[in-house]
Every structure is written in C-alpha cells, then in structure tokens.
Amino acid sequence: MQILTKITEIQAACKQLRIENKSIALVPTMGFLHEGHLSLIRLAKKEADIVVVTRFVNPAQFAPGEDLDAYPNDAEHDYKVTKEAGADLLFEPLSSSMYGENHATWVEVPEMAKFLCGKTRPTHFRGVCTVVTKLFNIIAPDVAVFGEKDWQQITLIRRMVQDLNIPVRIVGGALIREDDGLAMSSRNAYLTKEERSLAPHIRKALLLLDEKVKAGEKSASVLTDIFQKYIAKNIPMASIDYMSVVHPDSLESVENIEDKTLIAVAVNVGKARLLDNILL
Ligand code: PAF
C-alpha cells in the first residue's frame, strides 16, 4: 500500500490508474480506524479494482469548541489495518493543502442539513459536503463508500451527488457494532469505563422501540417518550441531543410510523456524542 500526502501525487496516481482502465473506489475517513471502517474498505474492494482510503481530520466539519484538537489519532495502527484490509493507496493530506488561506467556496445541502445532527451542529454538513466534494474532485472515484451509522451524512452526500451531477456511485456499508451492541465509532475512545459499560443501552433502547412498533405502536411521540425514559433510567449521566422519527430519504419528521421509517439518535455520554439508528 502506497501512502501519499500531496494532492498532485494522488491526482497523478489516479490518472495513471484510469489510463490503465482500473476502476477506483474511495473510502473517506478521519482515521483512528476501527472494524466499521475496515468493513467499508472490504466492501470497496468488491466494488472496484483499486481502493483509495483517505485519512484526514477535516477541520471544516468541526465548530469552535468541538473535539477537533482532541480527535483520536493512531497513524501506525491505521497504516497497518488499512493495508491488511486491502487498500491500495492511502491519501493523508495536510490541512493547509486542503484549505488554503483564501478558501472561500462551500458546498451545502441546507434543506437536509437542518434536521437531526444539523440542529446542534449547524455548520457540520457544510464542512462534510465541501471536503467530500474536494476528495471526489481530487481522486475522481467511480464509487465511494460511506457507513450507514452516519445515516444523515450518506443521505446528504447522495443528494449532493445527484444535484451536482457528480459521476460517482455512492454505496452504503452497514453499521458495525461491538459484541454488546454499541455502534462502533472512533469517539467511543472518549468513554470512561463506567460510561462504556452503560453505552450499549442506546442500542437496547432502539430494539425496545422496534419491539413496540412490531406490537402495533405507531406514534412517534409515544416512542420518543419511551426512549427518553429508558435512557434516563439506564444511562443516568447521558443527555439526549435528539431522538428523531423520520423518513429515511427526506429525513423529515413523521408523526406516525410509516412503511419506511428511520429512528435516528444522538446521545451525549460524557465527552462522547454517540450516534445510532434503526430502520423500522
Ligand atoms: O464520516 C467521516 O469520518 C467524515 O465525516 C468524512 C466522510 C470522512 C468527511 O470528513
């Protein structure tokens, strides 16, 4: 696996691959890779001849006061596991090369960014869409793979790609969990031992809601109430950022469960903001 840091180098490498008629799959990451990321790399491997992984903690998607400076990092581990998972190229640019001093262009999908995470992180998806567009322009992949844990992120990226006619196919990788059900996330590293032992209750709460729906419950407000009470009882130190019952494509709230409904949650446990979701 080749590790490249310069935009011109990765552009030249991808250009050469296209001349050789090789298809390219992109897996964008912010590093500190876990099994969830590796499953995306393995999925990418099935989708194209060459897998390019990017490792870049994108400052534009963090607001002042968020965890940009504390974001966990383990380069040696990332190189090892990325290679083992089958990546061919790893691109890790410097922040200064991705965002010049005069950077003034942003890509936004405001109608969809205002829901869910966008309520408390209003500039987050502007940063995500901008960096993902830049990576698409630099690498020009045939396919790009994103995890479905960040459901809102992949939904916005799909819309952006469609609206801007970006010639890339977006593939979703299933959410990967720890054995006790906690959704894998680099931010799980922030949890203390006690918080980590209680965090799987987020998944348990979602499974409880699934059971209620299967037993006939249709009301989003009743489900919200059940979720809030379950979390208050089982993770006393948690604060719920949101628990939203939405249409999975539009992300608009629904009052009653329909055929296709997503429950998405963000729960703050200590320093970690934990996302999870369930498609009903
Ligand atoms: O999901 C992430 O890790 C990031 O939001 C992404 C897609 C790599 C963009 O920085």
Boltz pocket constraint, residues with backbone or C-beta under 6 A from the ligand:
constraints:
  - pocket:
      binder: B
      contacts: [[A, 28], [A, 29], [A, 30], [A, 56], [A, 58], [A, 61], [A, 127], [A, 128], [A, 131], [A, 132], [A, 150], [A, 153]]
      max_distance: 6.0
